[in-house]
Amino acid sequence: MDSNNQYSRKKFLRTLGVGSVSAFLGSSVLLTGCSSEEGDSSQMGGETMGAQADPLHTASVQLYTFRNELNEDIPGTLQRIADLGYKFVETYDFSEEMSYEEVGQMLRDAGLSVSSMHSEIPLGETGERALRRAEAFDNDKVIWHGWPEDERYQTEDGIKELAEIYNEASDFLQSNGLQFGLHNHWWEMRVDENGSYPFETLVNYISDDIFFEIDTYWVKTAGQDPAEIIRKYGDRVEFLHIKDGDAEWSEDLGEGPHDPMVPVGQGSQDFEAIVDACGDSHTWFVVELDESAMDIFQAAGESIDYLIENNMAKADRTTA
């Protein structure tokens, strides 16, 4: 890439924001004091020890959850999201009438930071927009949202073609100090009669620098175990979409609105297994409800409450 065409982000590169790989993980592990011979001592240095460790993972929420509300009132909706206890959001391009700088200021005014940014494939003009968005939002994680289904996932040659596109997008972003990730739906995870699935094939052809945002709901809908998928792809899984509901397979998925989802912890997902599968790597737990039969703010609020109350994720990335 011609260096004269690279945009200037000197300040951004000095402070890469919350999405940087080198960001402080924020876990706080407390040691348990040794017992005395009588077995009744649980103190060290005069302070009681053995408190539960601060959760390693951090909660965020995908703004698509609130798309209808954002269409009516952007600053008011962002403030209501913050009032639920969220400190991070995952963005999508919800307003064509406002600049990224204006949206970024609204996020800051509400006390919200950006964990990650959903995007079209960042090449050409879309790539240039991704750079402007990254600087305005002070974030370096660009995720291809993956919608709608691409028929090239149906053949290995098609998957190779997609891999070339993803690798080019990753190279472009990396040359500008950013990182590229992929978000799945059900079609990439559906196992065929040979026991393989498109995402598994794709991983053979994409750059190791590309990270993953595993949508746990669509993995389950595709008939696979989200925890097993997380373990399989290990440290490349930097983000999870945390959704709950029936997650039942049907042949007409994608032809209309999805079945309503429910607050995290109130559906069919095994979130204890999902947390365990993440191991000791910090993972972003991004709550999302594509559809909801209940008030969306109530559903999103109950979701973050569940994650925090069950010590699965925290609201920020600071130590306790």
Rosetta blueprint (number, residue, H / E / L):
1 M L
2 D L
3 S H
4 N H
5 N H
6 Q L
7 Y L
8 S L
9 R L
10 K H
11 K H
12 F H
13 L H
14 R H
15 T L
16 L L
17 G L
18 V L
19 G L
20 S L
21 V L
22 S L
23 A L
24 F L
25 L L
26 G L
27 S L
28 S L
29 V L
30 L L
31 L L
32 T L
33 G L
34 C L
35 S L
36 S L
37 E L
38 E L
39 G L
40 D L
41 S L
42 S L
43 Q E
44 M E
45 G L
46 G L
47 E E
48 T E
49 M L
50 G L
51 A L
52 Q L
53 A L
54 D L
55 P L
56 L L
57 H L
58 T E
59 A E
60 S E
61 V E
62 Q E
63 L H
64 Y H
65 T H
66 F H
67 R H
68 N H
69 E H
70 L H
71 N H
72 E H
73 D L
74 I H
75 P H
76 G H
77 T H
78 L H
79 Q H
80 R H
81 I H
82 A H
83 D H
84 L L
85 G L
86 Y L
87 K L
88 F E
89 V E
90 E E
91 T E
92 Y L
93 D L
94 F L
95 S L
96 E L
97 E L
98 M L
99 S L
100 Y H
101 E H
102 E H
103 V H
104 G H
105 Q H
106 M H
107 L H
108 R H
109 D H
110 A L
111 G L
112 L L
113 S E
114 V E
115 S E
116 S E
117 M E
118 H E
119 S E
120 E L
121 I L
122 P L
123 L L
124 G L
125 E H
126 T H
127 G H
128 E H
129 R H
130 A H
131 L H
132 R H
133 R H
134 A H
135 E H
136 A H
137 F H
138 D L
139 N L
140 D L
141 K E
142 V E
143 I E
144 W E
145 H L
146 G L
147 W L
148 P L
149 E L
150 D L
151 E H
152 R H
153 Y H
154 Q H
155 T L
156 E H
157 D H
158 G H
159 I H
160 K H
161 E H
162 L H
163 A H
164 E H
165 I H
166 Y H
167 N H
168 E H
169 A H
170 S H
171 D H
172 F H
173 L H
174 Q H
175 S L
176 N L
177 G L
178 L L
179 Q E
180 F E
181 G E
182 L E
183 H E
184 N L
185 H L
186 W L
187 W L
188 E L
189 M L
190 R L
191 V L
192 D L
193 E L
194 N L
195 G L
196 S L
197 Y L
198 P H
199 F H
200 E H
201 T H
202 L H
203 V H
204 N L
205 Y L
206 I L
207 S L
208 D L
209 D L
210 I L
211 F E
212 F E
213 E E
214 I E
215 D E
216 T H
217 Y H
218 W H
219 V H
220 K H
221 T H
222 A L
223 G L
224 Q L
225 D L
226 P H
227 A H
228 E H
229 I H
230 I H
231 R H
232 K H
233 Y H
234 G H
235 D H
236 R H
237 V E
238 E E
239 F E
240 L E
241 H E
242 I E
243 K L
244 D E
245 G L
246 D L
247 A L
248 E L
249 W L
250 S L
251 E L
252 D L
253 L L
254 G L
255 E L
256 G L
257 P L
258 H L
259 D L
260 P L
261 M E
262 V E
263 P L
264 V L
265 G L
266 Q L
267 G L
268 S L
269 Q L
270 D L
271 F H
272 E H
273 A H
274 I H
275 V H
276 D H
277 A H
278 C L
279 G L
280 D L
281 S L
282 H L
283 T L
284 W E
285 F E
286 V E
287 V E
288 E L
289 L L
290 D L
291 E L
292 S E
293 A L
294 M L
295 D L
296 I H
297 F H
298 Q H
299 A H
300 A H
301 G H
302 E H
303 S H
304 I H
305 D H
306 Y H
307 L H
308 I H
309 E H
310 N L
311 N L
312 M L
313 A L
314 K E
315 A L
316 D L
317 R L
318 T L
319 T L
320 A L
